[in-house]
């Protein structure tokens, strides 16, 4: 090859190489400018490779095998739970008359169930219901609570 001659490259290869390099530079500039614009307005940008982002808490519903029971009878609490990236565990709670929650136990595998005993909930104020809730926890630590399910104590 002489000093004045350009290397011989098939036209489609040269175009592809130049276009690919140009596209990557253009994309990098576009991402940098977008990041700066979002950062300037208090926003942000997440660029991830592979995997995904767990942006939704799990959904959970609770059912109990009976809606009335005598104090001391066994209740079976069963939950159905789902999440876009999977549910790690379901926790079961009894809601006390004060509104606080008493942890009853947890299950790490579907079907999520727990057996517990119907407490004596009849109070001087006339309350006759034990209330329960299930809480699902996903791999990102996000939580979802079921609606409250009540069981009436029989006398």
N, C-alpha and C positions, 0 to 999 in steps of 0.2 A: 504494500500500500504506500502511495506517495504522500508527502506532507500536505498537499492541498486537497486530498480526497477524504471524504467522510466515510466512516465505516458503513458497510452495507448491512442494513437490517430490514427484514421484510416489513412493509408498511403497517400491516395489522399488529405486529408485535410492538413496534415503536409507539403506535397510537395507544394501544392497550396499556403499556408501561407508563407513558406520560399521563394518560387519563387516570389511571389508578393512583399514581403518586399525587396528582392534582386533587383528586377526590378526597384522599385521606387528609391532605393539608386543609382543604376547604372544610371538611367535617370537623377537624380539630379546632379550627378557628371558630366555627359556628358554635360548638360546644363551649368553648372558652367564653365567647361573647354572651351566650345564653346564661351561663353560670354567673358571670359578672352582673348581668341585668337582674337576675333573680336575687342575688345576694344584696344588691343595692336597694331592693324594695322589701327586704326582710324575709324573702323566701329562700329556697334552696333547691338543689337538684341532687338526685341520687342516681348514679350510674352503676349498675350492677352487671356482673358477668355470671352467667349460669343462674342457679337458684332463683329465688324470688323474694318478695317482700310480703310478710304476713301482716296484712293491713286490716283484717276483720277479726273481732273476737269470736269465740265459738258460740254456737247456738245450742241450747239445752232445754229439754222439757222433762217434767217429772210426773210420774203417775204412782199411785199407791194402790195396793191390791184391794183395799176396802175404804169406804168413806165413813164408817162408824165402827167403833171397837170398844170393848171393855178395857179398863186399866189392866196392864199386865199381858195383854194379847200381843202376839208378834205381828208387826207390820212389815211388808216388803216394799221398799222404796226402789223404783226402777227409773233410770234416766235414759233418754235418747239424746246423744250429743254428736255434733258434727262441726268441722272447721275446715277452711280452705287448705290448711297445712297439717291437719290431724289434731286429735284431742289426746293429751297426755294423761289426764286424770279427771275424775268426777268426784267432788266432795259433797257430802250430805250434811245438812244442818237442821236442827229444830229451832224455830224462832220462839223465844220465851215471851211471856206476857209483857215484859219490860221493853221488848224490841231487840234485845241482844240475841246473838246466835250461839247455839251450843253445837260444837263440832261432834258429829256422830261417827264419822269414818269416811274413808275414801276407797275408790276402786280404780285401778290402773288399766283395766281391760274391759272392752265391750263384751257382753252386755253389762252395763254399769248397774249394779244392784247392791242393796244393803238391807239386812234385816235388823230391826230395832223393836223395842218394846213400847207399847202405848203407855205414856205416863199418866199419872193421875193429875188431870189438869183442871178439875172442878175447883173453882175458887169462890171466895165469899162474894165476889162481884157477879157471879153467875156464869162466867166463861166456861164453856165445855169443849173447846176445840184445841187440838194440838196442830201447830202449823209447821210445815216443812218446806225447804228449798234445796235445790241442787245447784252446784256451781261447777262449770266445766273450765278447765285450764288447758291452754294450748302450749306448744313448745316455745313460744315467744313470751310466755308469762301473762298473756292476755286472758281475761276472765269473762265469762258470760253466766248470768244467773237465770234460773227458770222462774216462772211465776210461782207464787206461793200456793201450796196445796194443803187443805185442811182436812183433818179427820176428827169427827165428833166423838167424844167419849160418851159411852152408854152408861146408864146407872143401874 
